[in-house]
């Protein structure tokens, strides 16, 4: 089994980098709404999800927990202006699910903005919201988010699993590019980001247990660190995680001394803003993978035969 210390160290470094570069979680308020004001919300929502996982799993040290709370407070207070930016985003594109996707993890962590909740309740009643066209894996995620918000999912998650790439269990050698991310996010949504490993149907858990080691080897050999990190999360989400030693050692070796994780091969070059946009996601993924894998490793140690 991979060293728990190695796994934990990856997450510690990643969180230190994210905290040091927290001003990178910015919104471009002057951008043309048709070009992508709402797209800048994505990093903020991902940050909230990963911090929620960190608090939930309870394996972070006091330093990590402090950094995570400071990151959340900064994102809510300064980046989202106490949620006002989410309200603005909803007004720009009323049917977009992005404000909902970003708001939910903050709400679950104790932050609130009544105006955005009222807008979400209204949208939930609209047929247009249920008909809003998104890829199957994301539609599954939206239904999961509705359930977590306390609403009846439209449509129910059970009706959506079979529409996803993973739900069809097709030829495993076709997993590349966006298909691979469809696989990882389907697992994230089925398990509520690792909280419910039993949320993966048995046939899909068996499919993943068979092919995940192959995919880990492939993306490790290609030095695709962002995707490898997401697959390491998938492994930690399974009922019987492997904590693949070779994959974790390669992943940890790719991490920079300051905690940043490149997306592909080596660290890119650029100014501070450009570099943040290229590196924030694999670094968030590194923190996510580390927290879940550390939790699973400690569980395995507790239940190991004497």
Secondary structure, 3 states (H helix, E strand, C coil): CCCHHHHHHHHHHHHHHHHHCHHHCCCCCCCCCCCCCHHHHHHHHHHHHHHHHHHHHCCCCHHHHHHHHHHHHHHHHHHCHHHHHHHHHHHHCCCCCHHHHHHHHHHHCCCCCHHHHHHHHHHHCCHHHHHCCCCHHHHHHHHHHHHHHCCCCCCCHHHHHHHCHHHHCCCHHHCCCHHHHHHHHHHHHHCCCCCCHHHCCHHHHHHHHHHHHHHHHHHHHCCCHHHHHHHHHHHHHCCCCCCCHHHHHHHHHHCCCCCCCCCCCCCCCCCHHHHHHHHHHHHHHHHHHHHHHHHHHHHHHHCCCC
